[in-house]
Amino acid sequence: MGCITRRRPADYIPTPRPTASLQPALVAWVPPRLLAELPTSGPVFPTLWSNEQFRKDFRHVVHAAGLSGTFKKLRKSRGTEAELLTGRGHEHLANSRKEFEVHYLDRTRVHREPIRLPPLQLPLSG
């Protein structure tokens, strides 16, 4: 997981830690009201925090942005979108296929029809 740092007003860029695999930076627009509550320099969140503290901080950011939902809902939505686009949602979330299907895949959005081959037409010999 990367660290989120401020570059320009209203832009935050997740910066990978040295041990993380390098991925392209993601620029996100931040509402001005939320921006006023964020630190003016350095990381928005501490580099290391407990799962409980992360969820608490995430809830605060979501509420301040006027949104609703949990971190799991965000992961579930993103994993399902990746599944619909690539068929590899479990890899996107870094989960096993079984764990992804049990905990994150939204089955109401993914409809898999069995592959049906067309009937085979053999030439008639007479």
C-alpha positions, 0 to 999 in steps of 0.5 A: 500500500502506498503513502498518500502525499500532497502535490498541488492543491486538490491533488493527492498522489499515492506514492509507493513505498520502496518495498512496494511494486512501482505502479503509475501514480493516481491523481485524485480530485479532493473536494475543497472542504475536505482539502481544508482538513488535510495536512498541508505537507507530508503524508495524509495518513501515517505510514504504518497504522493498525487496521482499526485506525485505518478504518477509522481514518477512512470513515472520517475521509468518506464522511468529510467527502459527503459519501457513504460506504466502507473500505470493504465496499470499496474493495468489493466494488473495485474487485467486481469491476476488475472481474467484469473487465478482465476476469481477474478480480482476485489478482487486482485485490491480491486475494486467492480466487476462492477468497475473492469469490466468497468475500468480494465478488458481487454475484448480482453484477456478474452473470456467467452463462455456460459456454454452449457450442453450436450444434455440429452439422456432419455431412450426410453420407448416402 
